[in-house]
Amino acid sequence: MLPENFDRESYIAGLREKHARILPPDMVFSVEDGWLPLIGESLGEIEWALDRHGWIAKASVRQIKEKLGDLRIYVRPRRESASFPKALGNELSDIRSRFTKKSVETCEICGDHGQLDTFGGYYQTLCGKHAEQRRVWIAGGREGDVFHD
């Protein structure tokens, strides 16, 4: 669960500072707040793997987003013609798999335990409270704010 006074912009600024070697300054965090701690953990592991394999200056995070209800963090070589060595590629794949699994068990909105489900044709990972709010919003014609405390 996120702290009561969670500040998205401050948290993201901290991630940008801490992981400046792999995060471009214009990186868009296209996810809800509940997944930001997962992103922080993942970036730490990605950065460590790139550093250990000598790729810290040769790769970066290209995209952070939600797709089909789970978290996606794309890491690519800075040069399009380059490709990761097999050991590094395998390690990054393992990191991606572990955090994808964690994301489908973590509410996108608040960070509590959640589960992947479909809501009006869209996949989302939500806790019980936010899943109910989403269903009510859909039943009400999708007007107004979806999530509220």
Buried (B, 14 or more C-beta within 10 A) or exposed (E): EBEEEBEEEEBBEEBBEEBEEBBEEEBEBEBBBBBBBBBBBBBBBBBEBBEEBEBBEEBBBEEBEBEEBBBBBEBBBEEEEEEBEEEBEEBBEEBBEBBBEBBBEBBBBBBBEBBBBEBEEEBBBBBEBBBEBBBEBBEEEEEEEBBEE
